[in-house]
Amino acid sequence: MTLFPRHPVLRLVATAWLLASVVLLSVTLLRPEIQANERAALSSLVPLYFLSFPLGHLGVMACNQLKLDLYVDFNFAPSIFAEGLLLWAVLTVLGYAQWFVLLPWVSRKCRRLAEFISDWYLAR
């Protein structure tokens, strides 16, 4: 299992995916709402949410739970800047892992299983 795809086309797709992620981070950080600590600044991360769905959704739920626990236990509410960076990092890592590490690994395992079953069936 590798972190960067071996196939040249998948390398281009992974690079484009990471570039889109960095662009969305820069757009989020350059929004004027982030200076005013307004939640609207996080709306530019919505495309990254869809790029990393379904694991990204689990990451957003985990971030919401963490934020709730911080507020209830320590009466601490993170700033929109900190929340945006955390959401971006979680969505980027989970989305990349999902599409370029886990999916190819599962695909290879399914292919090996299909070849095994095919060989077993033909040997009978």
Secondary structure by P-SEA (a helix, b strand, c coil): cccccccaaaaaaaaaaaaaaaaaaaaaaaccccccccccccccaaaaaaaacaaaaaaaaaaaaaaaaaaaaccccccaaaaaaaaaaaaaaaaaaacccaaaaaaaaaaaaaaaaaaaaaac
